[in-house]
């Protein structure tokens, strides 16, 4: 099995566990992103040592997660810090292109779900939705899109 396939599978497992935690508890246990960040960083260092990666790609890979962390501070709790940490950990596993596409598709999915729920009268402007299930959906779509193109 190729290393990239292993990375994608690990990220899928990570995001699934994190999404379940987010739905059940509305928070992510901190050790989960730490463990998967360590795994992703180890694989990235292996890639750098073997010439498959360039070091700045690590920085680019965590930028979508850092964007969410900054959004959490700016939004004063409307966006959770755990969402940003989880996306940063996922970025270390899947790389910058997949991480940016995952962020874009996740935000789009969450926005569409919010609009549909508001139109159906199931949610208001202040309703908070767990983000990581949308992140898992965005990740799945991103991997499919990348596989096709």
Secondary structure as the mmCIF struct_conf table of DSSP 4:
data_model
#
loop_
_struct_conf.conf_type_id
_struct_conf.id
_struct_conf.beg_label_comp_id
_struct_conf.beg_label_asym_id
_struct_conf.beg_label_seq_id
_struct_conf.end_label_comp_id
_struct_conf.end_label_asym_id
_struct_conf.end_label_seq_id
HELX_RH_AL_P HELX_RH_AL_P1 UNK A 3 UNK A 25
BEND BEND1 UNK A 26 UNK A 27
HELX_RH_AL_P HELX_RH_AL_P2 UNK A 30 UNK A 49
TURN_TY1_P TURN_TY1_P1 UNK A 50 UNK A 51
BEND BEND2 UNK A 52 UNK A 52
TURN_TY1_P TURN_TY1_P2 UNK A 55 UNK A 55
HELX_RH_AL_P HELX_RH_AL_P3 UNK A 56 UNK A 75
TURN_TY1_P TURN_TY1_P3 UNK A 76 UNK A 77
BEND BEND3 UNK A 78 UNK A 79
HELX_RH_AL_P HELX_RH_AL_P4 UNK A 81 UNK A 94
HELX_RH_AL_P HELX_RH_AL_P5 UNK A 96 UNK A 119
TURN_TY1_P TURN_TY1_P4 UNK A 120 UNK A 121
BEND BEND4 UNK A 122 UNK A 122
TURN_TY1_P TURN_TY1_P5 UNK A 125 UNK A 126
BEND BEND5 UNK A 131 UNK A 131
HELX_RH_AL_P HELX_RH_AL_P6 UNK A 132 UNK A 148
#
